[in-house]
């Protein structure tokens, strides 16, 4: 892929350890990959989970035993820790970052949306990497995105990106859950999201994340309808972002409507 605009979303499970605390070595690897794309002239927008997980690790709280106020408090503590870590690691590559914390209400308001788009365009024009997360400190059920998969697809549409990459703890969409079915097969290319695919996706996320494969299908639908390709791939795959950008068959690729029109020609 030539120089372009890409949205990279990384879930909590790809940034945390077995205890659900922030794993610095995973963040280092992610930043290194994004920095290489940035240095090649790509405009990268990072949608990153991990704020609540970082806060829980700092506070020593157990996710399974706390209610929403404690989760929001953990987000207030953890989001600062997460962005400080990103700032330090990106600075090692001489890259400046800018933080945007959003709720669904921000996206649904035409006035706020216009300001968000202007801010993001200004950051990108000055080679600053936007780092976006849901504002978990204030978001309640009525204004939550529910997971950052949906947020990342809306950001991709808003930013007029060419590609959305959803990095997760599994290397693509499978015919069934490969963690429980040895016969499950990875699907390399998806042109249309059918009811059968949605049934294959199941409904459950991980212990530290809110999204599962079903939420990734929902995100892919939004992006595909806007003509944006989507790749679901494993965050632990070596050099996964560069390989995706080089057109390698990594993970599962969902083709946007513009790709469908090109194929028809």
Secondary structure by P-SEA (a helix, b strand, c coil): ccbbbbbbbbcccccccccccccaaaaaaaaaaaaaaaaaccbbbbbcccaaaaaaaaaccccccccaaaaaaaaaacaaaaaaaaaaaaaaacbbbbbbbbcccccccaaaaaaaaaaaaaaaaacbbbbbbccccccccccccccaaaaaaaaaaaacccbbbbbcccccccccccccccccccccccccccaaaaaaacccccccccccaaaaaaaaaaaaaacbbbbbbbccccaaaaaaaacccccbbbbcaaaaaaaac
